Each structure stands twice: as C-alpha cells, then as structure tokens.
Amino acid sequence: MPTAAEAEDGVKSLRFAGHQVNPKQAAALFGSRGWVTHPEEGPVKTFHDQGLSVRVTMEGGWFTPAEVEGMTLQAVLFTERGSWQPVQLEEVPPRLFSEAMRDVDLVVSVAHMGGVDPEASASTVDMRRTLVRETAMLLDFDNVRFSNHHSIIEGKLGTYNVHLGSGVVHRQPGGAVCIIPVGAQHRRRLFLPFADDDPKTAEVVSKVVLLARDSEIKDPTILEQLV
C-alpha cells in the first residue's frame, strides 16, 4: 500500500529512488512481468481494463551513456493510458498499485548494482552478510539474524528484513519501508567506517543498525511508517 510520504506527494512514489540497476537485467525482468521498455520513455506497463499505465522514470533517461555504469531509478508513477497525465495514487486500485510495486521491487532486488560486477552478486551478498554480522557483534545487538539474502531485525516497533543485495527494506507483516538511500552520484567517496567505495554496502549496514535501534529513530518520515 502507499506509504504516508507517497500519500502526501499524491502522484509519485520515490521508495525505489536512488537504486541502481543493470540495464539488460532490468529490461529482461520488466519484460517477464509484462512491461514494455521504450527507449524514449523507459519501462511502462499498461492495465488495459482499468485504462491506466505505470511508468518508472530514470535519471538521465533509459538508454544513455549512463548505461555503462547502470541506470538509477527515480520515481514510479501512474498515468492515464496513452498519456503522461499523472493520476493521484489514491485513485489507483490497490491491487494494481501492489502488483506494480512488486514488479519494481523484484527488478531492484535481482538486477541491483552496488559498485560491483552484478555477476558477482552472490559473493557480494556474502561479504555484506559478514559485515552486518560483525557490526552487530561489535554493537552487542542480539536482535539481528539472517535468512538467505536477507538480514532479519527484531526491533521494538516491529520486525524488518533488509535485502543484502539491494538494500530494500520490508516490515513483517506489511509492505516496504521507504528509506531513501545514498544516491549513485556519491560513488567513489569514502563511507566510514568502511574503507570501501561502494555506497550500497554502507547503506545496507546503516539500515540494519538504524532498524536494530528503531526505538531511537527521530526522523519523522521514517518513524511515521513504523508506528
């Protein structure tokens, strides 16, 4: 379902903003879910019976020189079929909204790029799992565990899972928790405490630390999604 931030905005969702994906993998995944990728428009999926289309916008467009380093997602929005006129999210049928967001979540989780070769994603997840485990031990967290590609956090306000590849956060039970990640433009900077030029690794570890101490969160845009 739409988050409070999405409801306040009214016409677009930024829950996946800043996530970088491999263009070829993303196009294949979108295609498998019934999306059509237009060079000028990006990925579009049309629900003909409802007369609505859902679109994903990208920084710099879909096919640009940025394709070499990966495409960065911006917003998800719904429009009238054959038009760019945005539709209020509250007017989108809940099932359609849920299906569209699940598709984008799948693409972000599988085709993510975090400063590493996407073909090495398995070893990358293993590395991040080790970093999260060691960080939890150093900070005396006893509420962090692991399941496949996820870190499971038992917070005081709820239970969460953080995908170790994409950094996407979900609350259990419930939907996505929108925590805007570090943008791709910050790549190649030093992210303490890691001597690492991969902001995605820092993002994943930071989200686990944040949610492990969810009772101390002060940011209202995050807190309103948890209480």
GROMACS elastic network, one bead per residue, 0.5 to 0.9 nm:
[ bonds ]
;  ai    aj funct       b0    kb
    1    94     6  0.67829   500
    1    95     6  0.88567   500
    1    97     6  0.71365   500
    1    98     6  0.63466   500
    1   101     6  0.89175   500
    1   174     6  0.86174   500
    1   175     6  0.67048   500
    1   176     6  0.84511   500
    2     5     6  0.79821   500
    2     6     6  0.57380   500
    2     7     6  0.62378   500
    2    13     6  0.80179   500
    2    89     6  0.76147   500
    2    90     6  0.82207   500
    2    94     6  0.87025   500
    2    97     6  0.79810   500
    2    98     6  0.86318   500
    2   175     6  0.87532   500
    3     6     6  0.51318   500
    3     7     6  0.61908   500
    3     8     6  0.86080   500
    3    13     6  0.86053   500
    3    15     6  0.87061   500
    3   175     6  0.86580   500
    3   176     6  0.81567   500
    3   177     6  0.78036   500
    3   178     6  0.75162   500
    3   225     6  0.69241   500
    4     7     6  0.50285   500
    4     8     6  0.61328   500
    4     9     6  0.86504   500
    4   221     6  0.80824   500
    4   224     6  0.72885   500
    4   225     6  0.68958   500
    5     8     6  0.50913   500
    5     9     6  0.62408   500
    5    10     6  0.85440   500
    5    13     6  0.81865   500
    5    14     6  0.86592   500
    5   178     6  0.83255   500
    5   221     6  0.69430   500
    5   224     6  0.89554   500
    5   225     6  0.87145   500
    6     9     6  0.50903   500
    6    10     6  0.60086   500
    6    11     6  0.75181   500
    6    12     6  0.64919   500
    6    13     6  0.53907   500
    6    14     6  0.74289   500
    6    15     6  0.82768   500
    6    89     6  0.77622   500
    7    10     6  0.50038   500
    7    11     6  0.79765   500
    7    12     6  0.86905   500
    7    13     6  0.87132   500
    7    88     6  0.87900   500
    7    89     6  0.69899   500
    7    90     6  0.72103   500
    8    11     6  0.87746   500
    9    12     6  0.65419   500
    9    13     6  0.78668   500
    9    89     6  0.88848   500
   10    13     6  0.84197   500
   10    87     6  0.84346   500
   10    88     6  0.54000   500
   10    89     6  0.57166   500
   10    90     6  0.73228   500
   11    76     6  0.88575   500
   11    77     6  0.63349   500
   11    78     6  0.73782   500
   11    86     6  0.62550   500
   11    87     6  0.60454   500
   11    89     6  0.54026   500
   11    90     6  0.84945   500
   12    75     6  0.61940   500
   12    76     6  0.56571   500
   12    78     6  0.74510   500
   12    86     6  0.82245   500
   12    87     6  0.87412   500
   12    88     6  0.80251   500
   12    89     6  0.71028   500
   13    16     6  0.77343   500
   13    17     6  0.83240   500
   13    74     6  0.86974   500
   13    75     6  0.55256   500
   13    76     6  0.50743   500
   13    77     6  0.63891   500
   13    89     6  0.85823   500
   14    18     6  0.86490   500
   14    73     6  0.88163   500
   14    74     6  0.65290   500
   14    76     6  0.66902   500
   14   178     6  0.78527   500
   14   180     6  0.77225   500
   15    18     6  0.88933   500
   15    74     6  0.88257   500
   15    75     6  0.77536   500
   15    76     6  0.83524   500
   15   168     6  0.89188   500
   15   176     6  0.79815   500
   15   177     6  0.78038   500
   15   179     6  0.70106   500
   15   180     6  0.66183   500
   16    19     6  0.59503   500
   16    73     6  0.65156   500
   16    74     6  0.69447   500
   16    75     6  0.70872   500
   16    76     6  0.80427   500
   16   104     6  0.79992   500
   16   105     6  0.78105   500
   16   108     6  0.77377   500
   16   168     6  0.79869   500
   16   178     6  0.77766   500
   16   179     6  0.87750   500
   16   180     6  0.74128   500
   16   181     6  0.84779   500
   17    20     6  0.87120   500
   17    58     6  0.88462   500
   17    72     6  0.75027   500
   17    73     6  0.51819   500
   17    75     6  0.60526   500
   17    76     6  0.86973   500
   17   180     6  0.66040   500
   17   181     6  0.74961   500
   17   183     6  0.80745   500
   18    59     6  0.88015   500
   18    72     6  0.57210   500
   18    73     6  0.56099   500
   18    74     6  0.63074   500
   18   180     6  0.71995   500
   18   181     6  0.60753   500
   18   182     6  0.66736   500
   18   184     6  0.62883   500
   19    71     6  0.82460   500
   19    72     6  0.55368   500
   19    73     6  0.55489   500
   19    74     6  0.80404   500
   19   108     6  0.68935   500
   19   112     6  0.71713   500
   19   113     6  0.79107   500
   19   114     6  0.85895   500
   19   166     6  0.75139   500
   19   167     6  0.86955   500
   19   181     6  0.73575   500
   19   182     6  0.85548   500
   19   183     6  0.74363   500
   19   184     6  0.75396   500
   19   200     6  0.88505   500
   20    69     6  0.87229   500
   20    70     6  0.59497   500
   20    71     6  0.53651   500
   20    73     6  0.62903   500
   20   108     6  0.76356   500
   20   111     6  0.83432   500
   20   112     6  0.58336   500
   20   113     6  0.53963   500
   20   114     6  0.70857   500
   20   166     6  0.87382   500
   20   183     6  0.86996   500
   20   184     6  0.70073   500
   21    24     6  0.87893   500
   21    25     6  0.77744   500
   21    26     6  0.64727   500
   21    69     6  0.89350   500
   21    70     6  0.54757   500
   21    71     6  0.53489   500
   21    72     6  0.64106   500
   21    73     6  0.77444   500
   21   107     6  0.77342   500
   21   108     6  0.64250   500
   21   109     6  0.89211   500
   21   110     6  0.85391   500
   21   111     6  0.51676   500
   21   113     6  0.50784   500
   21   114     6  0.83753   500
   21   118     6  0.88979   500
   22    25     6  0.54813   500
   22    26     6  0.59118   500
   22    27     6  0.85548   500
   22    67     6  0.78497   500
   22    68     6  0.88558   500
   22    69     6  0.80000   500
   22    70     6  0.50530   500
   22    71     6  0.64781   500
   22   111     6  0.54399   500
   22   112     6  0.62902   500
   22   113     6  0.61409   500
   22   118     6  0.73333   500
   23    26     6  0.50693   500
   23    27     6  0.60187   500
   23    28     6  0.85940   500
   23    62     6  0.81558   500
   23    63     6  0.83848   500
   23    67     6  0.64097   500
   23    68     6  0.87172   500
   23    70     6  0.60767   500
   23    71     6  0.60697   500
   23   111     6  0.79809   500
   24    27     6  0.52061   500
   24    28     6  0.62658   500
   24    29     6  0.86736   500
   24   111     6  0.85616   500
   25    28     6  0.51813   500
   25    29     6  0.61718   500
   25    30     6  0.85655   500
   25   107     6  0.80320   500
   25   110     6  0.80708   500
   25   111     6  0.55160   500
   25   112     6  0.88676   500
   26    29     6  0.51407   500
   26    30     6  0.60181   500
   26    31     6  0.84276   500
   26   107     6  0.56990   500
   26   108     6  0.79078   500
   26   110     6  0.81818   500
   26   111     6  0.56328   500
   26   112     6  0.84640   500
   27    30     6  0.51537   500
   27    31     6  0.60229   500
   27    32     6  0.86411   500
   27    35     6  0.85367   500
   27    36     6  0.83461   500
   27    37     6  0.67349   500
   27    43     6  0.77361   500
   27   107     6  0.87021   500
   28    31     6  0.50586   500
   28    32     6  0.62571   500
   28    33     6  0.88693   500
   29    32     6  0.51338   500
   29    33     6  0.65917   500
   29    35     6  0.86123   500
   29   103     6  0.83919   500
   29   106     6  0.78587   500
   29   107     6  0.60891   500
   29   110     6  0.84667   500
   29   111     6  0.81374   500
   30    33     6  0.52736   500
   30    34     6  0.65675   500
   30    35     6  0.50829   500
   30    36     6  0.72265   500
   30    37     6  0.77965   500
   30    43     6  0.71697   500
   30    44     6  0.87470   500
   30    45     6  0.87421   500
   30   103     6  0.72245   500
   30   104     6  0.79050   500
   30   106     6  0.88673   500
   30   107     6  0.69792   500
   31    34     6  0.52090   500
   31    36     6  0.61060   500
   31    37     6  0.76261   500
   31    43     6  0.87914   500
   32    35     6  0.73220   500
   33    45     6  0.86451   500
   33   103     6  0.68299   500
   34    44     6  0.88245   500
   34    45     6  0.64476   500
   34    46     6  0.84234   500
   35    43     6  0.61604   500
   35    44     6  0.53978   500
   35    46     6  0.75853   500
   36    42     6  0.80773   500
   36    43     6  0.56055   500
   36    44     6  0.53076   500
   36    45     6  0.62057   500
   36    46     6  0.86864   500
   37    40     6  0.87383   500
   37    41     6  0.73905   500
   37    42     6  0.51764   500
   37    44     6  0.61544   500
   37    45     6  0.87026   500
   37    62     6  0.85867   500
   38    41     6  0.50876   500
   38    43     6  0.62856   500
   38    44     6  0.75375   500
   38    62     6  0.80500   500
   39    42     6  0.58388   500
   39    43     6  0.86481   500
   39    61     6  0.81487   500
   39    62     6  0.60699   500
   39    63     6  0.59289   500
   40    61     6  0.72589   500
   40    62     6  0.70105   500
   40    63     6  0.78416   500
   41    44     6  0.76343   500
   41    55     6  0.81753   500
   41    56     6  0.85319   500
   41    57     6  0.76651   500
   41    61     6  0.75021   500
   41    62     6  0.71481   500
   42    55     6  0.73482   500
   42    56     6  0.65438   500
   42    57     6  0.64714   500
   42    58     6  0.73551   500
   42    61     6  0.70826   500
   42    62     6  0.52148   500
   42    63     6  0.81770   500
   43    54     6  0.83695   500
   43    55     6  0.59100   500
   43    56     6  0.56949   500
   43    57     6  0.77350   500
   43    62     6  0.82618   500
   44    53     6  0.66231   500
   44    54     6  0.56860   500
   44    56     6  0.68220   500
   45    52     6  0.85746   500
   45    53     6  0.54964   500
   45    54     6  0.53279   500
   45    55     6  0.67165   500
   45   100     6  0.81927   500
   46    49     6  0.89310   500
   46    50     6  0.87336   500
   46    51     6  0.75263   500
   46    52     6  0.59112   500
   46    54     6  0.64371   500
   46    55     6  0.88715   500
   46    81     6  0.68314   500
   46    82     6  0.89702   500
   47    50     6  0.56374   500
   47    51     6  0.60080   500
   47    52     6  0.53267   500
   47    53     6  0.59350   500
   47    54     6  0.82085   500
   47    81     6  0.80398   500
   47    96     6  0.80634   500
   48    52     6  0.66008   500
   48    53     6  0.80504   500
   48    81     6  0.76095   500
   49    52     6  0.80233   500
   50    53     6  0.87865   500
   50    81     6  0.87214   500
   50    93     6  0.86974   500
   51    79     6  0.88149   500
   51    80     6  0.61636   500
   51    81     6  0.51729   500
   51    82     6  0.87371   500
   52    78     6  0.67607   500
   52    79     6  0.58246   500
   52    82     6  0.84149   500
   52    87     6  0.85557   500
   52    92     6  0.83108   500
   53    77     6  0.84535   500
   53    78     6  0.56059   500
   53    79     6  0.52920   500
   53    80     6  0.60727   500
   53    81     6  0.52341   500
   53    82     6  0.77525   500
   53    83     6  0.85107   500
   54    76     6  0.70602   500
   54    77     6  0.57234   500
   54    79     6  0.63100   500
   54    80     6  0.87667   500
   54    81     6  0.88173   500
   54    97     6  0.87196   500
   54   100     6  0.71070   500
   55    75     6  0.81297   500
   55    76     6  0.57115   500
   55    77     6  0.54355   500
   55    78     6  0.62028   500
   55    79     6  0.76814   500
   56    73     6  0.72166   500
   56    74     6  0.72107   500
   56    75     6  0.57810   500
   56    77     6  0.66506   500
   56    78     6  0.89920   500
   56   104     6  0.83465   500
   57    61     6  0.72285   500
   57    62     6  0.79286   500
   57    72     6  0.88124   500
   57    73     6  0.62655   500
   57    74     6  0.53576   500
   57    75     6  0.53248   500
   57    76     6  0.65266   500
   57    77     6  0.81776   500
   58    61     6  0.51916   500
   58    62     6  0.60574   500
   58    71     6  0.66439   500
   58    72     6  0.56104   500
   58    74     6  0.50865   500
   58    75     6  0.73568   500
   59    62     6  0.78232   500
   59    66     6  0.87475   500
   59    71     6  0.71359   500
   59    72     6  0.55781   500
   59    73     6  0.63456   500
   59    74     6  0.61237   500
   60    63     6  0.83302   500
   60    64     6  0.67771   500
   60    65     6  0.87413   500
   60    66     6  0.72650   500
   60    71     6  0.82934   500
   60    72     6  0.83235   500
   61    64     6  0.63186   500
   61    66     6  0.85982   500
   61    71     6  0.82894   500
   62    66     6  0.85077   500
   62    67     6  0.77181   500
   62    71     6  0.70093   500
   63    66     6  0.75623   500
   63    67     6  0.62342   500
   63    71     6  0.84943   500
   64    67     6  0.56924   500
   64    68     6  0.84195   500
   64    71     6  0.88089   500
   65    68     6  0.60858   500
   65    69     6  0.81571   500
   66    69     6  0.55194   500
   66    70     6  0.60124   500
   66    71     6  0.63307   500
   66    72     6  0.86563   500
   67    71     6  0.57965   500
   68    71     6  0.84117   500
   69   113     6  0.86964   500
   69   115     6  0.86726   500
   70   112     6  0.88866   500
   70   113     6  0.70193   500
   71   113     6  0.88982   500
   72   183     6  0.84379   500
   72   184     6  0.71351   500
   73    76     6  0.85922   500
   73   108     6  0.89212   500
   76   100     6  0.88225   500
   76   101     6  0.82709   500
   76   104     6  0.86049   500
   77    86     6  0.68174   500
   77    87     6  0.77183   500
   77    88     6  0.88512   500
   77    89     6  0.79786   500
   78    81     6  0.89811   500
   78    84     6  0.86082   500
   78    85     6  0.83918   500
   78    86     6  0.57078   500
   78    87     6  0.55233   500
   78    88     6  0.76931   500
   78    89     6  0.72851   500
   78    92     6  0.76950   500
   78    97     6  0.87737   500
   79    82     6  0.80251   500
   79    83     6  0.62956   500
   79    84     6  0.57152   500
   79    85     6  0.53525   500
   79    87     6  0.51329   500
   79    88     6  0.86478   500
   80    83     6  0.53462   500
   80    84     6  0.69501   500
   80    85     6  0.61535   500
   80    86     6  0.68437   500
   80    87     6  0.67358   500
   81    84     6  0.81903   500
   81    85     6  0.89339   500
   82    85     6  0.89762   500
   83    86     6  0.81859   500
   86    89     6  0.88390   500
   87    90     6  0.84069   500
   87    91     6  0.68898   500
   87    92     6  0.74287   500
   88    91     6  0.54091   500
   88    92     6  0.70122   500
   89    92     6  0.52641   500
   89    93     6  0.85614   500
   89    97     6  0.80982   500
   90    93     6  0.78072   500
   90    94     6  0.84326   500
   91    94     6  0.86793   500
   92    95     6  0.84237   500
   92    96     6  0.68398   500
   92    97     6  0.63469   500
   93    96     6  0.54280   500
   93    97     6  0.63509   500
   93    98     6  0.87310   500
   94    97     6  0.51063   500
   94    98     6  0.60719   500
   94    99     6  0.86011   500
   95    98     6  0.50863   500
   95    99     6  0.61151   500
   95   100     6  0.85868   500
   96    99     6  0.51506   500
   96   100     6  0.61034   500
   96   101     6  0.85590   500
   97   100     6  0.52767   500
   97   101     6  0.61897   500
   97   102     6  0.85522   500
   98   101     6  0.52694   500
   98   102     6  0.60751   500
   98   103     6  0.86741   500
   99   102     6  0.50933   500
   99   103     6  0.62885   500
   99   104     6  0.88575   500
  100   103     6  0.51837   500
  100   104     6  0.64686   500
  100   105     6  0.86276   500
  101   104     6  0.51443   500
  101   105     6  0.59751   500
  101   106     6  0.85257   500
  102   106     6  0.61355   500
  102   107     6  0.87275   500
  103   106     6  0.51391   500
  103   107     6  0.64379   500
  103   108     6  0.87983   500
  104   107     6  0.50760   500
  104   108     6  0.61678   500
  104   109     6  0.85195   500
  105   108     6  0.51647   500
  105   109     6  0.60392   500
  105   110     6  0.85696   500
  105   168     6  0.78201   500
  106   109     6  0.51777   500
  106   110     6  0.60675   500
  106   111     6  0.81533   500
  107   110     6  0.53705   500
  107   111     6  0.54691   500
  107   112     6  0.73824   500
  108   111     6  0.55760   500
  108   112     6  0.51889   500
  108   113     6  0.87093   500
  108   165     6  0.89533   500
  108   166     6  0.62043   500
  108   168     6  0.79829   500
  109   112     6  0.58002   500
  109   163     6  0.72815   500
  109   164     6  0.89593   500
  109   165     6  0.65250   500
  109   166     6  0.50225   500
  109   167     6  0.80207   500
  109   168     6  0.72824   500
  110   165     6  0.79227   500
  110   166     6  0.77164   500
  111   118     6  0.73125   500
  111   166     6  0.84325   500
  112   118     6  0.71136   500
  112   121     6  0.86272   500
  112   165     6  0.68739   500
  112   166     6  0.56178   500
  113   116     6  0.64386   500
  113   117     6  0.72719   500
  113   118     6  0.58499   500
  113   121     6  0.84419   500
  113   165     6  0.82614   500
  113   166     6  0.77145   500
  113   200     6  0.82985   500
  114   117     6  0.80894   500
  114   118     6  0.79470   500
  114   121     6  0.89993   500
  114   124     6  0.89450   500
  114   165     6  0.78633   500
  114   166     6  0.77590   500
  114   184     6  0.88615   500
  114   198     6  0.61452   500
  114   199     6  0.70233   500
  114   200     6  0.50860   500
  114   201     6  0.73206   500
  115   118     6  0.86222   500
  115   187     6  0.76881   500
  115   188     6  0.87228   500
  115   197     6  0.74366   500
  115   198     6  0.51198   500
  115   199     6  0.75349   500
  115   200     6  0.74008   500
  115   201     6  0.89369   500
  116   119     6  0.83990   500
  116   120     6  0.71232   500
  116   121     6  0.77010   500
  116   124     6  0.77601   500
  116   198     6  0.77146   500
  117   120     6  0.54396   500
  117   121     6  0.71129   500
  118   121     6  0.51709   500
  118   122     6  0.87640   500
  118   124     6  0.88277   500
  119   122     6  0.78280   500
  120   123     6  0.56103   500
  120   124     6  0.62313   500
  120   125     6  0.88118   500
  121   125     6  0.60825   500
  121   126     6  0.85874   500
  121   165     6  0.71443   500
  122   125     6  0.52152   500
  122   126     6  0.63588   500
  122   127     6  0.87379   500
  122   149     6  0.88194   500
  122   165     6  0.85601   500
  123   127     6  0.61659   500
  123   128     6  0.86463   500
  124   127     6  0.50538   500
  124   128     6  0.62355   500
  124   129     6  0.85414   500
  124   164     6  0.85201   500
  124   165     6  0.74065   500
  124   201     6  0.88529   500
  125   128     6  0.50918   500
  125   129     6  0.60143   500
  125   130     6  0.85941   500
  125   149     6  0.66999   500
  125   150     6  0.89480   500
  125   163     6  0.89569   500
  125   164     6  0.56249   500
  125   165     6  0.57111   500
  126   129     6  0.50461   500
  126   130     6  0.62840   500
  126   131     6  0.87091   500
  126   149     6  0.84524   500
  126   164     6  0.85133   500
  127   130     6  0.52043   500
  127   131     6  0.62934   500
  127   132     6  0.87119   500
  127   201     6  0.89829   500
  128   132     6  0.60359   500
  128   133     6  0.84022   500
  128   164     6  0.64178   500
  128   165     6  0.81308   500
  128   201     6  0.64770   500
  128   204     6  0.77408   500
  128   205     6  0.76378   500
  129   132     6  0.51885   500
  129   133     6  0.60469   500
  129   134     6  0.85697   500
  129   146     6  0.78187   500
  129   149     6  0.82355   500
  129   150     6  0.83674   500
  129   151     6  0.76086   500
  129   164     6  0.68983   500
  129   205     6  0.89951   500
  130   133     6  0.50670   500
  130   134     6  0.60745   500
  130   135     6  0.84239   500
  131   134     6  0.52274   500
  131   135     6  0.59795   500
  131   136     6  0.84975   500
  131   201     6  0.87197   500
  131   205     6  0.73500   500
  132   135     6  0.50528   500
  132   136     6  0.60373   500
  132   137     6  0.85780   500
  132   144     6  0.86955   500
  132   151     6  0.81583   500
  132   204     6  0.81640   500
  132   205     6  0.56761   500
  132   208     6  0.74615   500
  132   209     6  0.85403   500
  133   136     6  0.51684   500
  133   137     6  0.62786   500
  133   138     6  0.87380   500
  133   144     6  0.78429   500
  133   145     6  0.80067   500
  133   146     6  0.87103   500
  134   137     6  0.50638   500
  134   138     6  0.61834   500
  134   139     6  0.86451   500
  135   138     6  0.50933   500
  135   139     6  0.61960   500
  135   140     6  0.84793   500
  135   141     6  0.84915   500
  135   205     6  0.79012   500
  135   209     6  0.82859   500
  136   139     6  0.51832   500
  136   140     6  0.59394   500
  136   142     6  0.74726   500
  136   143     6  0.85709   500
  136   144     6  0.69763   500
  136   208     6  0.86799   500
  136   209     6  0.76665   500
  136   212     6  0.88991   500
  137   141     6  0.60993   500
  137   142     6  0.78929   500
  138   141     6  0.78259   500
  139   209     6  0.88275   500
  141   144     6  0.65415   500
  141   209     6  0.88096   500
  141   212     6  0.73025   500
  142   145     6  0.82985   500
  142   154     6  0.88282   500
  142   212     6  0.89921   500
  143   152     6  0.81157   500
  143   153     6  0.57031   500
  143   154     6  0.50867   500
  143   155     6  0.70063   500
  143   212     6  0.67591   500
  144   151     6  0.68252   500
  144   152     6  0.57363   500
  144   154     6  0.65612   500
  144   155     6  0.88744   500
  144   208     6  0.80813   500
  144   212     6  0.71864   500
  145   150     6  0.86327   500
  145   151     6  0.58208   500
  145   152     6  0.51435   500
  145   153     6  0.65641   500
  145   154     6  0.85181   500
  146   149     6  0.76056   500
  146   150     6  0.58022   500
  146   152     6  0.55721   500
  146   153     6  0.85897   500
  146   161     6  0.88785   500
  147   150     6  0.52321   500
  147   151     6  0.63293   500
  147   152     6  0.70328   500
  148   151     6  0.82094   500
  149   162     6  0.85052   500
  149   163     6  0.59323   500
  149   164     6  0.55802   500
  149   165     6  0.70762   500
  150   161     6  0.59867   500
  150   162     6  0.54250   500
  150   164     6  0.54243   500
  150   165     6  0.82609   500
  151   160     6  0.81728   500
  151   161     6  0.54400   500
  151   162     6  0.51864   500
  151   163     6  0.65495   500
  151   164     6  0.67255   500
  151   208     6  0.75526   500
  152   159     6  0.72468   500
  152   160     6  0.57768   500
  152   162     6  0.66349   500
  152   208     6  0.85410   500
  153   158     6  0.84139   500
  153   159     6  0.56711   500
  153   160     6  0.51557   500
  153   161     6  0.61572   500
  153   162     6  0.80438   500
  153   208     6  0.71420   500
  153   211     6  0.68600   500
  153   212     6  0.59777   500
  154   157     6  0.84350   500
  154   158     6  0.64512   500
  154   160     6  0.66209   500
  154   161     6  0.89264   500
  154   211     6  0.83426   500
  154   212     6  0.68965   500
  155   158     6  0.51200   500
  155   159     6  0.55608   500
  155   160     6  0.74362   500
  155   211     6  0.63907   500
  155   212     6  0.54143   500
  155   213     6  0.66713   500
  155   214     6  0.59055   500
  155   215     6  0.75989   500
  156   159     6  0.79380   500
  156   212     6  0.82240   500
  156   213     6  0.77869   500
  156   214     6  0.64845   500
  156   215     6  0.60990   500
  157   214     6  0.64742   500
  157   215     6  0.65687   500
  157   226     6  0.64871   500
  157   227     6  0.67971   500
  158   171     6  0.70618   500
  158   172     6  0.72699   500
  158   173     6  0.87973   500
  158   214     6  0.83149   500
  158   226     6  0.72317   500
  158   227     6  0.86527   500
  159   170     6  0.86838   500
  159   171     6  0.58927   500
  159   172     6  0.53882   500
  159   173     6  0.78360   500
  159   211     6  0.87959   500
  160   169     6  0.68871   500
  160   170     6  0.56387   500
  160   172     6  0.56583   500
  160   173     6  0.85073   500
  160   177     6  0.87937   500
  160   208     6  0.89859   500
  160   211     6  0.75140   500
  161   168     6  0.82628   500
  161   169     6  0.57820   500
  161   170     6  0.54332   500
  161   171     6  0.64740   500
  161   172     6  0.74429   500
  161   208     6  0.86115   500
  162   165     6  0.87152   500
  162   166     6  0.83311   500
  162   167     6  0.57627   500
  162   168     6  0.57621   500
  162   170     6  0.66915   500
  162   171     6  0.89954   500
  162   204     6  0.72553   500
  162   207     6  0.75379   500
  162   208     6  0.69676   500
  163   166     6  0.56361   500
  163   168     6  0.54104   500
  163   169     6  0.66046   500
  163   170     6  0.85814   500
  163   204     6  0.77940   500
  164   167     6  0.56939   500
  164   168     6  0.81416   500
  164   201     6  0.83087   500
  164   204     6  0.63383   500
  164   205     6  0.86685   500
  165   168     6  0.82400   500
  165   200     6  0.81678   500
  165   201     6  0.84648   500
  165   204     6  0.80368   500
  166   169     6  0.89472   500
  166   200     6  0.75456   500
  166   204     6  0.79049   500
  167   181     6  0.81699   500
  167   200     6  0.71975   500
  167   201     6  0.84252   500
  167   203     6  0.68078   500
  167   204     6  0.50975   500
  167   205     6  0.88012   500
  167   207     6  0.77806   500
  168   176     6  0.75825   500
  168   177     6  0.79719   500
  168   178     6  0.82744   500
  168   179     6  0.83304   500
  168   204     6  0.84765   500
  169   175     6  0.86797   500
  169   176     6  0.57690   500
  169   177     6  0.54179   500
  169   178     6  0.72517   500
  169   179     6  0.76514   500
  169   207     6  0.82278   500
  170   173     6  0.82488   500
  170   174     6  0.70961   500
  170   175     6  0.56002   500
  170   177     6  0.54251   500
  170   178     6  0.85918   500
  171   174     6  0.52476   500
  171   175     6  0.58220   500
  171   176     6  0.62341   500
  171   177     6  0.64922   500
  171   226     6  0.83268   500
  172   175     6  0.75097   500
  174   177     6  0.88969   500
  177   222     6  0.76528   500
  177   225     6  0.66074   500
  177   226     6  0.80129   500
  178   221     6  0.85284   500
  178   222     6  0.71531   500
  178   225     6  0.79508   500
  179   207     6  0.82962   500
  179   221     6  0.84370   500
  179   222     6  0.67011   500
  180   183     6  0.84576   500
  181   184     6  0.89694   500
  181   199     6  0.89006   500
  181   200     6  0.81470   500
  181   203     6  0.65017   500
  182   185     6  0.82765   500
  182   186     6  0.70428   500
  182   187     6  0.89536   500
  182   199     6  0.67695   500
  182   200     6  0.76737   500
  182   202     6  0.89864   500
  182   203     6  0.69069   500
  183   186     6  0.59631   500
  183   187     6  0.79304   500
  183   199     6  0.83333   500
  184   187     6  0.55824   500
  184   199     6  0.78308   500
  184   200     6  0.89398   500
  185   188     6  0.87259   500
  186   189     6  0.60822   500
  186   199     6  0.73519   500
  187   190     6  0.85360   500
  187   197     6  0.64218   500
  187   198     6  0.65685   500
  187   199     6  0.62680   500
  188   191     6  0.88823   500
  188   196     6  0.81876   500
  188   198     6  0.69117   500
  188   199     6  0.80021   500
  189   196     6  0.81670   500
  189   197     6  0.57136   500
  189   198     6  0.81442   500
  189   199     6  0.79771   500
  190   193     6  0.85949   500
  190   194     6  0.73402   500
  190   195     6  0.62983   500
  190   196     6  0.61839   500
  190   197     6  0.57188   500
  190   198     6  0.83298   500
  190   199     6  0.83467   500
  191   194     6  0.55676   500
  191   195     6  0.67037   500
  191   196     6  0.64154   500
  191   197     6  0.68926   500
  191   198     6  0.78097   500
  191   199     6  0.66873   500
  191   202     6  0.64426   500
  192   195     6  0.65794   500
  192   196     6  0.80781   500
  192   202     6  0.79261   500
  193   196     6  0.87017   500
  193   202     6  0.84001   500
  194   197     6  0.83384   500
  194   201     6  0.86879   500
  194   202     6  0.72229   500
  196   199     6  0.77768   500
  196   201     6  0.82049   500
  196   202     6  0.83279   500
  197   201     6  0.88814   500
  198   201     6  0.57810   500
  198   202     6  0.70543   500
  198   203     6  0.89786   500
  199   202     6  0.51331   500
  199   203     6  0.60380   500
  199   204     6  0.86836   500
  200   204     6  0.61416   500
  200   205     6  0.86715   500
  201   204     6  0.52429   500
  201   205     6  0.63435   500
  201   206     6  0.84889   500
  202   205     6  0.53202   500
  202   206     6  0.59154   500
  202   207     6  0.85148   500
  203   206     6  0.50985   500
  203   207     6  0.60817   500
  203   208     6  0.86749   500
  204   207     6  0.53034   500
  204   208     6  0.64290   500
  204   209     6  0.88237   500
  205   208     6  0.52233   500
  205   209     6  0.62965   500
  205   210     6  0.86166   500
  206   209     6  0.51165   500
  206   210     6  0.60242   500
  206   211     6  0.86182   500
  207   211     6  0.60898   500
  207   212     6  0.83954   500
  208   211     6  0.52868   500
  208   212     6  0.59551   500
  208   213     6  0.86587   500
  209   212     6  0.51516   500
  209   213     6  0.65252   500
  209   214     6  0.86647   500
  210   213     6  0.54414   500
  210   214     6  0.61199   500
  210   216     6  0.83293   500
  210   217     6  0.72911   500
  211   215     6  0.83001   500
  211   216     6  0.89888   500
  211   217     6  0.81549   500
  212   215     6  0.84332   500
  213   216     6  0.56515   500
  213   217     6  0.71471   500
  214   217     6  0.53318   500
  214   223     6  0.83722   500
  214   226     6  0.85306   500
  215   218     6  0.85879   500
  217   220     6  0.82055   500
  217   222     6  0.77070   500
  217   223     6  0.64756   500
  218   221     6  0.88776   500
  218   222     6  0.80426   500
  218   223     6  0.67488   500
  219   222     6  0.55859   500
  219   223     6  0.59978   500
  219   224     6  0.86034   500
  220   224     6  0.58008   500
  220   225     6  0.85836   500
  221   224     6  0.57998   500
  221   225     6  0.71421   500
  222   225     6  0.55148   500
  222   226     6  0.69119   500
  223   226     6  0.52145   500
  223   227     6  0.63930   500
  224   227     6  0.56713   500
